[in-house]
Amino acid sequence: MIPAANRNDAFTALLGLKRQAPRMHAIIVAGVLSCFLVGFTGCRSVRYLSTRSVRDNPLTQTLQLINRSGPQISERTWSTLRRYGLKAQYDDDCRTCVDKMRNVVDENPDPELMYALIELSYVEGKKAEQDGRAADALNQYGLALTSSYDYLFSDELDPVRNRYDPQFRAVCDLYNESLEDALRLLCKDNKLVPGKTYRIQANDREFVINTKMRGKWDPEEFDRYEFVSDYEIETLRNKHTTYGLGVPLIAVRRQLDDEDTREKYYPPDLSYAVTAMIRCEHAKDKRVDNSTQCVLEFFDPLTSNQVQLSDHWVPLETDLTTPLAYLLDSPRFRERDIETEGLLNPAETQNDRGLFMLEPYDPNRIPVLMVHGLWSSPRTWMDMFNDLRSFPEIRERYQFWFYIYPSGQPFWISANQLRGDLLAMRNVVDPGHRHRAVDNMVLVGHSMGGLVSRMQTIDSGDDFWKIVSDQPVERLSGPEFERNKLVSTLFFKPNQSVKRVITIGTPHRGSDFANDYTRWLARKIIKLPTMATSTGDRLARANPRLFKDTSLLTTANAIDSLAPESPIFPVMQRAKYSRDVKFHNIIGVIEDPSFLQRRIGPGDGIVAYASAKMDDVESELIVDSEHTSVHMTGKAIYEVRRILLEHMQAYDSQDRIATRLDDWGQGASEGPSSEGLVPVTLTR
């Protein structure tokens, strides 16, 4: 795939060609665009992650796990064995040594000896696994796991446990890695999905494992899991992890019955983050019952970042980024260039259009809807999404939705479709329109997506109709369906659920990129939906004297719609916006532009500052960035975080006002009305 930076350079070159001789200009533009298309037909998406040759393990160096000499206990453990007179016995018979160490620990809970027992058990488990003795390895991992749990949480060790000793963190690592290695062995024969009980025999010990899902995902949606430690991030700029106890996993979601109306809002092959933890309890009398009862829990780190173990609150070890990269690297995403398909063939990509979520719908969290721009897709938001979720205060209060649409069609068509898609989704997830968080939605739009977003907040009146006709809309003739389709595009009310809009690199007054030559080429290569163009043609023929300009109805594509001379931009500038909505603007201005970029003027190389600037905004931030990457910069992402925190404070202040009103006996506020979500239609 052509890198974003190269696309921007090519677009800038197209803009600079305006001043060349017309014939040569057209030839060069056609050549540049032809090179693009050649690249598109053979392009492959970038890889988001790769498979490690050796899995990531913090104990690798300490215990020499991949050395030729094989796994070895640490010098600190050797010292403990010597101090207790156990070195010779360990060299002679490891199993007898381990049994003796367990008896000594039971009589004298010394942290040093307990640590030596844990480390020794883990190393012996590794040796057994390498020799193909799976049952013995599982037994050793189980001993290391239960002993490390006792080390960390046993009341008997409270007086002598030193949490500042590096040994304490080493025990945490031994707990995590023992659990992961045990899970890897168990997964060879059992899928270990939540909601089931498994009995595992390991030499002279039996493990009874109950599995549970902790979070908003339903156990039925859990298909399988992969281990985060097997993968390396390739494309996403930051990897967000937290340190604690547990094994970070990639959970692969199972699609439910198509009759479930929520199913269409989850992408196929969706993967999400979970952290596996295990609680173990020994039988009270080991002489009678040598079984270990275990509860294997899969925690959703978006809803739980710590868990209570033995009266202690313990942070979870988590990884939010690798499961996201795993989704983006799945064949279904990698094999399609959905950005180019949506640009060049809107007719064929209408079925891909819609809203989707990467986590379960939560009625108590505020939706943030991200809307991509021209020649783009929701993939463009993944760096911002990944970074925003890394802040606990953001992921606890917000849920992120994404909108995908054919970017080759005029942006006002996409805005009309988004109005309908938002309404349809609301009727599925909140049919009673009672969820107050949804009525405080935030839209974030990049480039043309900013125009699509702002149009959700406009009261059109008859201003947009007057672009195409000076006569009353009641005189429009034709089939009712076609008339309603046109009228719903030109007549609409603000979406009452939207309370804040953030536009990034948005051409509020059009872009010089949409010049005569690029528009001519776009008309040649962009295939508009047949129904859309034929509807406009039929209405134009049925009303020969009604329309003063039919180009917006018949031939306009996304490039046409972004032309600075388009009559829609002045109308948008003076339109009536909802008073309840607050706007914010992030603008790219390249501080050290190239030669061609300097000729265009201050801006991001595609959108001039004069076009991106708006006067009705609560805040404006200028970022030194090109157009295709302005929303990926750390400065822009941190600004979006700031705005979301501000929005959250305003939302919470409404709660306080509602409480006061209720206390004064004047009735509690029920939040904003959901009326006005339906596009206004007229029928004859």
C-alpha positions in Angstrom: 0.0 0.0 0.0 1.2 3.5 -0.7 2.4 5.0 2.6 0.3 8.0 3.9 3.3 10.3 3.6 3.8 9.4 -0.1 0.1 9.9 -0.8 0.4 13.4 0.7 3.5 14.2 -1.5 1.6 13.0 -4.6 -1.5 15.1 -3.7 0.7 18.1 -3.2 2.3 17.5 -6.6 -1.2 17.4 -8.1 -2.0 20.8 -6.5 1.2 22.3 -7.8 0.5 21.3 -11.3 -2.3 23.8 -11.6 0.0 26.4 -13.0 1.5 24.2 -15.8 0.4 24.4 -19.4 -3.1 22.8 -19.6 -2.3 20.0 -22.0 0.9 19.0 -20.2 -0.8 19.4 -16.9 -3.5 16.9 -17.8 -1.0 14.4 -19.1 1.1 14.6 -15.9 -1.9 14.4 -13.6 -3.2 11.4 -15.5 0.2 9.8 -15.3 0.5 10.4 -11.6 -3.0 9.0 -10.9 -2.3 6.0 -13.2 0.7 5.2 -11.1 -1.5 5.4 -8.0 -4.0 2.9 -9.6 -1.2 0.5 -10.5 0.0 0.6 -6.9 -3.5 0.0 -5.7 -4.2 -3.1 -7.7 -1.1 -4.8 -6.4 -0.9 -3.3 -2.9 -0.9 -5.2 0.3 -1.8 -3.8 3.6 0.9 -3.2 6.1 1.5 -5.8 8.8 0.4 -4.8 12.2 2.3 -7.5 14.1 4.7 -10.4 13.5 5.2 -13.7 15.2 8.2 -14.0 17.6 10.6 -16.9 17.0 10.9 -17.2 20.8 8.0 -16.0 23.0 8.6 -13.0 25.3 9.4 -14.1 28.8 11.0 -11.9 31.5 12.7 -14.9 33.1 14.6 -15.9 29.9 17.9 -14.3 30.9 17.7 -14.8 34.7 17.0 -18.5 34.3 19.0 -19.1 31.1 15.9 -20.6 29.5 17.2 -20.7 25.9 20.9 -21.4 26.6 22.4 -24.6 25.3 23.0 -25.8 28.8 19.3 -25.6 29.4 17.3 -23.8 32.1 19.3 -23.1 35.3 18.3 -21.8 38.7 19.7 -18.4 39.7 22.7 -17.8 41.9 20.4 -16.6 44.7 18.6 -19.9 44.8 21.9 -21.8 44.8 22.9 -19.8 47.8 19.7 -20.8 49.6 20.2 -24.4 48.8 23.7 -24.3 50.2 22.5 -22.5 53.3 19.9 -25.2 54.0 22.4 -28.0 53.1 20.3 -29.0 50.1 22.7 -28.5 47.2 24.1 -32.0 47.1 20.6 -33.5 47.4 19.4 -31.3 44.5 22.3 -32.5 42.4 21.5 -36.1 43.2 17.7 -36.2 43.2 15.7 -33.1 42.4 12.3 -34.6 43.2 13.4 -35.7 46.7 14.9 -32.3 47.3 11.7 -30.6 46.3 9.7 -32.7 48.7 12.1 -31.9 51.6 11.9 -28.2 50.7 8.1 -28.3 50.9 8.2 -30.0 54.3 10.7 -27.4 55.6 8.6 -24.5 54.2 5.5 -25.9 56.0 7.4 -25.9 59.3 9.4 -22.7 58.7 7.8 -20.3 56.2 11.1 -18.6 55.2 10.6 -16.3 52.1 14.1 -17.2 50.8 13.4 -21.0 50.9 10.0 -20.5 49.4 11.4 -18.5 46.6 14.0 -21.2 45.9 11.2 -23.8 45.8 9.2 -21.7 43.3 12.1 -21.1 41.0 13.3 -24.6 41.2 9.9 -26.0 40.4 9.6 -23.7 37.4 13.0 -24.7 36.0 12.2 -28.4 36.5 8.9 -27.8 34.7 10.8 -26.3 31.7 13.2 -29.2 31.6 10.3 -31.7 31.7 8.5 -29.9 28.9 11.7 -29.9 26.7 12.0 -33.6 27.3 8.4 -34.2 26.3 7.2 -35.1 29.8 4.0 -33.0 29.7 2.4 -34.4 32.8 5.5 -33.9 34.9 5.9 -30.4 33.5 2.3 -29.5 34.3 2.8 -30.9 37.9 5.9 -28.7 38.3 4.2 -25.6 36.9 1.3 -26.2 39.3 3.6 -26.4 42.2 5.4 -23.2 41.2 2.0 -21.5 40.7 0.5 -22.5 44.0 3.7 -21.8 45.9 4.1 -18.3 44.3 0.5 -17.6 45.2 1.3 -18.5 48.9 4.5 -16.4 48.8 2.5 -13.4 47.6 -0.6 -13.7 49.8 0.0 -16.0 52.7 -0.8 -14.4 56.1 2.1 -16.3 57.7 4.6 -14.4 55.6 3.2 -10.9 56.3 5.8 -10.2 59.1 8.8 -11.1 56.9 7.6 -10.4 53.3 9.6 -7.6 51.7 7.8 -6.0 48.8 10.8 -3.8 48.0 13.1 -6.8 47.4 13.5 -7.6 43.7 12.7 -11.1 44.7 9.1 -10.0 45.2 8.7 -8.9 41.5 10.5 -12.1 40.5 7.9 -14.2 42.2 5.2 -12.2 40.3 6.9 -13.1 37.1 7.2 -16.8 38.2 3.5 -16.8 39.0 2.6 -15.3 35.5 5.0 -17.5 33.5 4.0 -20.7 35.4 0.4 -19.9 34.6 1.1 -19.2 31.0 3.2 -22.3 30.5 0.5 -24.4 32.2 -2.1 -22.9 30.0 -0.1 -23.7 26.9 0.1 -27.3 27.9 -3.6 -27.5 28.8 -4.6 -25.8 25.5 -3.1 -28.7 23.5 -6.0 -30.9 24.7 -8.6 -28.5 26.0 -9.8 -25.2 24.7 -10.4 -23.9 28.2 -13.2 -21.5 27.4 -15.2 -19.7 30.1 -18.1 -21.4 31.7 -16.8 -25.0 31.8 -15.1 -27.2 34.3 -12.0 -29.3 33.5 -10.3 -32.1 35.5 -6.6 -32.4 34.6 -4.5 -35.3 35.9 -0.8 -34.4 36.4 1.2 -37.3 37.9 0.1 -37.7 41.5 -2.0 -34.5 41.5 -5.4 -33.6 40.0 -6.4 -30.1 39.1 -10.1 -29.2 39.0 -10.4 -26.1 36.9 -13.5 -24.0 36.8 -13.4 -21.3 34.1 -15.2 -18.0 34.4 -15.5 -14.8 32.3 -15.3 -11.5 34.2 -16.5 -8.5 32.2 -19.1 -7.5 29.7 -18.3 -10.1 27.1 -20.6 -13.1 27.2 -18.9 -16.5 27.6 -20.7 -17.7 24.5 -18.8 -15.1 22.5 -15.4 -16.5 23.6 -14.1 -18.8 20.8 -10.4 -19.2 21.6 -7.4 -17.3 22.8 -3.9 -16.6 21.6 -0.9 -15.6 23.8 0.2 -12.0 23.6 3.8 -13.0 24.3 3.9 -14.8 20.9 3.6 -11.5 18.9 5.6 -8.4 18.3 3.9 -5.0 17.4 4.9 -3.7 14.0 2.8 -0.7 13.0 1.0 0.9 15.9 3.2 3.6 17.4 2.7 2.8 21.0 2.2 -0.4 23.0 0.1 0.0 26.1 0.7 -2.5 28.9 0.3 -2.5 32.7 2.3 -4.7 35.1 0.9 -6.9 37.8 -0.4 -10.5 38.0 -2.0 -12.5 35.2 -1.3 -13.6 31.6 -2.4 -11.1 28.9 -4.2 -12.9 26.1 -5.9 -12.2 22.8 -9.4 -13.4 22.9 -11.0 -14.2 19.5 -14.7 -13.6 19.5 -17.2 -16.1 18.2 -20.0 -14.6 16.0 -23.4 -15.2 17.4 -26.6 -16.0 15.6 -27.4 -13.5 12.8 -30.8 -13.0 14.3 -29.2 -11.1 17.1 -29.6 -7.5 15.9 -26.5 -6.4 17.7 -24.3 -8.7 15.7 -23.9 -6.5 12.7 -22.1 -3.9 14.9 -19.2 -6.1 15.6 -16.6 -6.7 12.9 -15.9 -10.3 11.8 -12.9 -12.0 13.5 -13.0 -9.5 16.3 -10.3 -10.0 18.9 -10.1 -8.2 22.3 -7.9 -8.1 25.4 -8.3 -10.4 28.4 -6.1 -11.3 31.3 -6.1 -14.8 32.7 -5.7 -15.3 36.4 -6.0 -18.4 38.6 -6.9 -18.9 42.2 -5.9 -22.2 43.8 -6.9 -24.0 47.0 -5.4 -27.2 48.3 -7.5 -29.9 49.9 -7.6 -29.6 53.7 -6.2 -33.1 54.1 -3.6 -33.8 51.4 -3.2 -37.4 52.7 -6.8 -38.1 51.7 -7.3 -35.7 48.8 -4.4 -34.6 46.7 -6.5 -32.5 44.3 -6.2 -28.7 43.8 -9.3 -26.7 43.2 -8.7 -23.8 40.8 -10.7 -21.0 39.4 -9.4 -19.8 36.1 -10.8 -16.3 35.4 -10.6 -14.2 32.2 -10.8 -10.5 33.1 -11.6 -7.7 30.7 -9.0 -5.1 31.4 -11.3 -2.4 30.0 -13.6 -3.0 33.0 -11.1 -4.4 35.6 -7.6 -3.2 36.1 -7.2 -4.8 39.5 -8.6 -7.8 41.4 -9.0 -8.8 45.0 -6.9 -11.8 46.0 -6.8 -12.9 49.6 -7.8 -9.5 51.0 -5.3 -7.7 48.8 -6.0 -5.5 45.8 -3.7 -6.6 43.0 -3.1 -4.9 39.7 -3.6 -7.0 36.6 -0.9 -7.5 34.0 -2.6 -6.3 30.8 -1.9 -5.6 27.1 -4.5 -3.5 25.2 -2.5 -3.0 22.0 -1.5 -6.5 20.8 -5.1 -7.8 20.6 -6.0 -4.7 18.5 -3.0 -5.3 16.2 -4.1 -9.0 15.9 -7.5 -7.8 14.7 -6.0 -5.4 12.2 -3.6 -8.1 10.9 -6.3 -10.7 10.4 -6.6 -11.9 6.8 -10.1 -10.4 6.4 -8.6 -6.9 7.0 -5.2 -7.5 5.4 -6.4 -8.8 2.1 -8.6 -5.9 1.3 -7.7 -2.3 0.5 -11.0 -1.0 1.8 -9.7 2.6 1.6 -9.3 2.5 -2.2 -12.4 0.4 -2.7 -14.5 3.0 -0.9 -12.9 5.8 -2.9 -13.1 4.4 -6.4 -16.2 2.2 -6.2 -18.8 3.6 -3.8 -21.4 1.5 -5.6 -19.8 -1.8 -4.6 -18.9 -0.9 -1.1 -22.3 0.3 0.2 -22.7 -3.0 1.9 -19.6 -2.3 4.0 -21.0 0.9 5.3 -22.1 1.2 8.9 -21.2 1.7 12.5 -19.3 -0.8 14.5 -17.8 -1.4 18.0 -14.7 -3.2 19.2 -16.2 -3.8 22.7 -19.6 -4.5 24.2 -22.1 -1.7 24.2 -22.2 0.0 27.6 -25.3 2.2 28.5 -23.3 4.0 31.1 -20.3 5.1 29.0 -20.3 8.1 26.6 -19.9 7.1 22.9 -17.1 8.7 20.9 -17.8 8.2 17.2 -14.8 8.4 14.9 -15.4 9.3 11.3 -12.7 8.9 8.7 -12.1 11.1 5.6 -11.4 10.8 1.9 -9.5 7.7 0.8 -9.5 6.3 4.3 -11.2 3.9 6.7 -11.5 3.3 10.4 -7.9 1.9 10.3 -6.7 5.5 10.2 -8.0 6.0 13.9 -6.1 3.1 15.4 -3.2 5.0 16.8 -5.5 7.6 18.4 -7.9 4.9 19.6 -5.0 2.8 21.0 -3.5 5.8 22.9 -6.8 7.2 24.2 -7.7 3.8 25.7 -4.4 3.7 27.6 -5.7 6.5 29.9 -7.8 4.8 32.6 -10.0 7.9 33.1 -10.9 7.7 29.3 -11.6 4.0 29.0 -13.7 4.0 32.2 -16.0 6.7 31.0 -16.0 6.4 27.2 -16.8 3.7 24.6 -15.5 4.1 21.0 -17.5 3.6 17.9 -16.3 3.8 14.3 -18.1 4.7 11.1 -17.1 3.4 7.7 -18.6 4.7 4.5 -17.8 4.9 0.7 -15.6 8.0 0.7 -15.9 8.4 -3.1 -19.4 9.8 -2.8 -20.3 13.4 -1.9 -19.9 14.1 1.8 -23.5 15.3 2.2 -24.7 11.8 1.0 -22.5 10.2 3.7 -23.9 12.7 6.3 -27.4 11.7 5.4 -26.5 8.0 5.7 -24.8 8.5 9.0 -28.0 10.1 10.4 -30.0 7.1 9.4 -27.3 4.6 10.7 -27.1 6.3 14.0 -30.8 6.2 14.4 -30.9 2.5 13.5 -28.2 1.7 16.0 -29.9 3.6 18.7 -33.1 1.6 18.1 -31.1 -1.6 18.6 -29.0 -0.8 21.6 -31.4 1.6 23.3 -34.9 1.2 21.8 -36.5 3.2 24.6 -34.0 6.0 24.1 -33.4 6.1 27.9 -29.6 5.9 28.1 -28.4 9.3 29.0 -24.8 8.7 28.1 -25.7 8.1 24.4 -27.4 11.5 24.4 -24.0 13.1 25.1 -22.2 11.7 22.1 -18.9 13.1 20.9 -18.0 13.0 17.1 -14.4 13.1 16.0 -13.9 13.6 12.3 -10.7 13.8 10.2 -10.6 15.6 6.9 -13.9 15.1 5.0 -15.1 13.1 8.0 -15.2 16.4 9.9 -17.7 17.8 7.4 -19.8 14.6 7.7 -19.7 15.1 11.5 -20.6 18.8 11.5 -23.6 18.1 9.3 -25.1 16.0 12.1 -25.6 19.3 14.1 -27.2 21.5 11.4 -30.8 22.6 11.1 -31.0 22.7 7.3 -34.2 24.8 7.0 -34.5 25.2 3.2 -31.0 26.6 2.7 -29.6 23.4 1.1 -32.7 23.0 -1.1 -32.1 26.5 -2.4 -28.8 25.4 -3.8 -30.6 23.3 -6.4 -33.9 25.1 -6.8 -35.6 28.5 -6.3 -39.0 26.9 -6.2 -40.9 25.3 -3.3 -40.1 21.7 -2.6 -43.8 20.9 -2.7 -43.6 21.2 -6.5 -41.2 18.3 -6.8 -42.7 15.6 -8.9 -41.7 11.9 -9.2 -42.1 8.6 -7.3 -42.5 9.0 -3.6 -39.5 7.0 -2.7 -37.2 9.0 -4.9 -38.6 12.3 -3.7 -38.1 11.3 -0.1 -34.6 10.2 -0.8 -33.7 13.5 -2.2 -35.5 15.6 0.4 -34.0 13.7 3.3 -30.5 14.7 1.9 -31.4 18.4 1.7 -33.8 18.7 4.7 -32.7 17.6 8.1 -32.6 18.4 11.8 -29.7 18.3 14.3 -29.1 14.9 15.9 -30.0 15.6 19.5 -27.6 12.9 20.8 -24.5 14.8 19.6 -23.2 17.2 22.1 -19.6 17.8 21.0 -17.7 17.7 17.6 -14.0 17.6 17.1 -12.8 18.3 13.6 -9.2 17.5 12.5 -7.7 18.8 9.3 -11.2 19.5 7.9 -11.7 21.6 4.7 -14.6 23.7 6.1 -14.3 25.9 2.9 -13.1 23.2 0.5 -9.7 22.2 -0.7 -7.6 23.3 -3.7 -6.8 19.7 -4.2 -10.3 19.5 -5.8 -9.2 21.5 -8.9 -10.5 21.2 -12.5 -8.1 18.4 -13.4 -8.5 16.2 -10.3 -12.2 16.6 -10.6 -12.2 15.6 -14.3 -10.1 12.5 -13.5 -12.3 11.6 -10.5 -15.4 11.6 -12.7 -13.6 9.1 -15.0 -12.6 6.7 -12.3 -15.0 7.0 -9.4 -18.1 4.8 -9.9 -21.0 6.4 -8.2 -23.9 4.1 -7.1 -26.3 3.5 -10.1 -29.3 4.1 -7.9 -28.1 7.5 -6.7 -27.2 8.8 -10.2 -30.3 7.3 -11.9 -32.6 8.8 -9.2 -31.1 12.2 -9.8 -31.4 11.9 -13.6 -35.0 10.8 -13.4 -36.0 13.6 -11.0 -34.2 16.1 -13.2 -36.1 14.9 -16.3 -39.4 14.8 -14.4 -38.9 18.4 -13.2 -37.3 20.2 -16.2 -38.0 23.7 -14.8 -37.7 23.0 -11.1 -33.9 22.7 -10.8 -31.5 25.5 -11.5 -28.5 23.2 -11.0 -28.6 19.4 -11.3 -24.9 18.6 -11.0 -25.2 18.0 -7.3 -28.0 15.4 -8.1 -26.3 13.5 -10.9 -22.6 13.7 -11.4 -21.0 15.0 -8.1 -18.5 12.8 -6.4 -16.4 13.3 -3.3 -13.8 15.4 -5.2 -16.5 17.6 -6.7 -18.1 18.0 -3.3 -14.8 19.4 -1.8 -14.2 22.0 -4.5 -13.8 25.5 -2.9 -16.3 26.9 -5.3 -19.0 24.4 -4.3 -22.1 26.3 -3.2 -22.6 24.0 -0.2 -19.7 25.5 1.8 -21.2 29.0 2.1 -24.5 27.4 3.1 -22.8 25.3 5.8 -21.0 28.5 7.1 -24.2 30.4 7.7 -26.4 27.4 8.7 -28.1 27.1 12.0 -26.2 24.8 14.3 -27.6 23.2 17.4 -27.0 25.5 20.4 -26.3 22.5 22.6 -23.2 21.4 20.6 -19.7 22.6 21.3 -17.1 22.5 18.6 -13.3 22.0 18.7 -10.8 22.3 15.8 -7.3 20.8 15.3 -5.5 22.2 12.3 -2.3 21.0 10.6 0.2 23.7 9.6 3.5 22.5 8.3 6.3 24.6 9.8 8.9 23.6 7.3 7.0 23.0 4.0 8.4 21.7 0.8 8.7 23.9 -2.3 5.3 22.8 -3.6 3.7 23.1 -0.2 5.0 26.7 0.1 3.3 27.6 -3.2 0.0 26.3 -1.8 0.2 28.5 1.3 0.1 27.8 5.0 -1.7 24.6 5.9 -1.2 20.8 6.0 -0.4 20.3 2.3 -4.0 19.5 1.4 -6.2 21.8 3.4 -5.2 25.4 3.7 -5.3 27.0 7.2 -7.8 29.6 5.9 -10.2 26.7 4.9 -9.6 24.7 8.1 -10.2 27.6 10.5 -13.6 28.1 12.1 -14.8 30.9 14.3 -17.5 29.1 16.3 -15.1 26.7 18.1 -14.4 26.4 21.8 -10.8 25.7 21.1 -8.3 25.6 18.2 -5.0 23.8 18.2 -2.3 24.1 15.5 -0.2 21.0 14.9 3.0 20.8 12.8 1.9 17.9 10.6 0.9 16.9 7.1 -2.8 16.2 6.3 -2.7 12.4 6.3 -1.0 12.2 9.8 -2.3 15.2 11.7 -4.7 13.0 13.7 -2.0 10.5 14.5 0.4 13.0 16.2 0.8 12.9 20.0 -0.1 16.5 20.3 -3.5 16.0 18.5 -4.2 12.8 20.5 -3.5 14.5 23.8 -5.7 17.4 22.8 -8.6 15.0 22.1 -8.0 13.6 25.5 -8.2 17.0 27.1 -11.5 17.7 25.3 -12.9 14.4 26.4 -12.0 15.2 30.0 -13.7 18.6 29.7 -16.8 16.9 28.2 -16.8 14.4 31.0 -16.8 17.2 33.6 -19.7 18.9 31.8 -21.6 15.6 31.8 -21.0 15.1 35.5 -22.1 18.6 36.3 -25.4 17.8 34.7 -25.7 15.0 37.3 -25.2 17.4 40.1 -27.7 19.8 38.7 -30.2 17.0 38.3 -29.7 15.9 41.9 -30.2 19.4 43.2 -33.4 19.8 41.3 -34.6 16.5 42.6 -33.7 17.4 46.2 -35.6 20.7 45.8 -38.7 18.8 44.8 -38.7 20.2 41.2 -38.1 17.0 39.4 -34.9 15.4 38.3 -33.5 16.1 34.9 -33.8 13.1 32.5 -31.2 14.4 30.1 -31.5 15.7 26.6 -34.3 14.6 24.3 -33.6 12.1 21.6 -36.1 13.7 19.3 -34.8 15.0 15.9 -32.7 11.9 15.2 -34.9 11.1 12.2 -34.1 12.9 8.9 -37.0 15.2 7.9 -38.8 13.8 4.9 -41.6 15.3 2.8 -44.3 13.3 0.9 -46.9 14.4 -1.5 
